[in-house]
Amino acid sequence: MRALIMIFVLTCAPGELLFGWGAEGHRAVGTLAQDLISSETQVKVQQLLHQSGDSDLASASTWADEVRENAHIDRPRPKDAEDFNRQFPNNARWHFVNLPLGTGSLAEAERFFDGKNDIIHALERCIAVLETRESAPGELSRTQALRLLVHFVGDIHQPLHCGTGFYRISETTPPLLVTNPDEAFGLPSDRGGNDLFYGPKERLHALWDVVLVERVADTFDSRALAALLKQEYLHHAWTATPGDYHRWAETWALESVKVAASAYAGIRFNSVETMGESNPLWISITLPRDYEEKNTDLAAQQLTKAGVRLGQLLDRIRWP
């Protein structure tokens, strides 16, 4: 069964619709945060979870992927999915931001934003909603904001949800990776590794979403994954992000871009095909022989960091 799931995720599902970190990764992040938040925050969070019908942060963590239009999931979609997509038709774009691998400041990043339809603005929006007693007409509900926030804190720590390869394309030479934001602007991108293929149909993005997550604890069981992260990684000094928590997402995204640069290290870009679609790239790559081994630990660190920071953010929010 595990092999069948892996084959489906790696070869069949459209890249932009894959679960960031996989459902198991998101649930593990929620489990870590649930154990770290204060008793006062627990009360506020459980009130909203009760309203949404979620038992805990882990169960709430996958809703954002499940409601997306054309989402590939192995169970019936939530009943509120159609209404949510009708009200927020751009919500699929809230899961990521495509920034060049050399981006080092928000000023360099701003030209790559799609209005406010990106993960940074989405997280800031969720915080604002959670700090109001009643949502304004046409705005996210507070239960939706909590579900989305839990998910997006996970996504923003998946490095390929923030850092992306941009390329100069030639008919005679392999694609050339461009990391400088000034040089990358206007060039085609691989959409966070969704258009990088290290086998006939195996996407780099899916490798990070699913394969590396499974390798961390050698399981698809989110509870076992969370237990291993607690045991092996939680003892590190996870200090709170400096500055105003309303803008922590900006810091996290830029940090994830740096991690993404490491995720691209050593990759050989072989050839590119244009597909004649809205995103034209199909780039064949060769991964370093020890790629999965080296990056499994990096993925585990990012998952742990996401759980810790989710807990820290929930404790900072001024709950009405």
Steps between C-alpha positions, in 0.01 A plus 500: 500500500785739583652442158168569328460828688852606409450421132177699487643805675824505303359441155131580473399796712551845346794661677327815616234288673729281706477516878784711637692261728234236431202460730716310750754780518232760566339286769836453670551877502155544658574232760825668602333839535208357700742367761690829524231767534398637838188389685340840433563464127370143511163630619474758221615255233266222615202735486563560129585135432169399659315741271671358189455138606875434532627304797845661511750705299619188319153428361456868405834517322398340167172684439672769289613237249177302512279794402708612204326461168614185317686384811620141475402331827407145588171586676190715437573871495368716784143618460609864515754466217278630220385804697855578611636489144215713374570762766880483473582387145872578536555296816726244324759777460504564873712188562825632352706787367747449213819688590843469337752300700717807559224711656631655820251773588132582476583788265654251255198271541219751445510502119433124500177527701168434326314781668419361844443145379806344661583316820645803679193717458271202565660433839482866597134501398427196717658664804294815448177299481583297812554823693148627424191392688287473186611479138401775259258410218681323218801424721628167624318362800704452816480121468624521141780733607621255764492204261685698236757637743588152629551381143686803368753503783584149386512600133722803552764275657498266201788667317362440151184688593713816519816450293479431128739453212493759220673420171654631184385265228698426186439260210864389502603486867351365824279738699703744710384556858479869591493589870547879498153662539582787262608258229224245571204737467302417186670165441308170505503310829463137603222589747675375810644189337167392350654512153825325594497126421770266626339196338237446231234677712647544848480864609749665734215674680332167576830365626494768769126480568485125546816294454723687744220521756453124486876447532526703822331233713463230235122523526189677372363506858486863609500413870816294461657782299410757767639273773832466317524875441441559872763249597769587247452867414291682759791531743665763277478863609197622303492869586201709399519700179601861576274793425125543473330161473252645253789503250683185600392342171731735309800381700400135467459522123840660447657240727334221302643643178847449645412140583365458147837611365650204686230276355613597148870453578672240284209451259601465135257653250502287186237611251174687473184452297226752443157354559291774338301555820475788745824381658719377215783317673586133535859501623691175526741495794748267663513497880823445693536137602456579870225761451225330702732402781637853539166677477295270726655662807434844353134409447474376859643828629251700294206291622607546862556870452152532351341327800692710751427825320133416458479455876688825562273690261181362653626606843573852376166562329272736693190284515179703547 
